[in-house]
């Protein structure tokens, strides 16, 4: 019979996907700021004809310009484990919105059997959706190596019990 995981192993199981997800979004936001820049990224989104069919161009541009900052803030929060659950919920909504946007694009420009660009789905949407889902599914009480764990005393209780 297998032994149940220790608190440190459960903490590691939460830490790994949370850290990877935080780094992915942090680096994605930094990359958008560095190249092409927030305003240029927003302008580029507003120039996509499918984006402005349903939403005014100014709104698309504003959302595009704010996206790098949102990714940096949410990535940093998830990375250090501060306000983790609310940040993960926002990232879940963001992943769904991105999937919907690519789905609308696919209605007008179908590619392959699924109509959506499979490269985008496999390299962008699915890995992020999986990391968000896994991290949300794992118990918050097991997230010992985080700012949230330090602030609510979980980490302190674990350290006191393990020494």
C-alpha positions, 0 to 999 in steps of 0.5 A: 500500500502506498503511503499518502503524500507528506505535507511537503510533497503536497506543497510541492505539487501546488508550488510547481504548476503555480510557479510555472503558470506565474512565470508564463504570464509574467514573461508573456506580459514582459515580452509584449511590453518589450516588443512591440510595446503596450500601445502598439500591441493594442493598435495591432489588435484593433487592426484585426478585422475579426476583432472589430466586428463585434467590439468597437476598435477603441475598446479592442485597442484599450484591452490590447494595451492593458493586456501586458500589464494585466499579464505581468500583475497576474503572473507576479501574484500567482508566482509569489502566491499572493491573492492566488485564488482570485488571480487564478480565477481571473486567469481562467476567465482570460484563457476562456476569452482568448479561446473564444477570440480564436474561435470567432477568428476560426469561424471566418478563417477556418484552418484544418479539421477543428477550424481553429489554428491547432498550433495556437490551441496546442501551444498557447490555450491548452497548456495555460488552461491546464495549468490554471485548472490544475492549480485551482483544483489543488487545495489552497491549504496545501500551498505552503510555499506562498505569500498567502501561506505565510500571511495566514500562518499555514507555513508557520504551522507546517514549519513548527510541526516539521522541526 
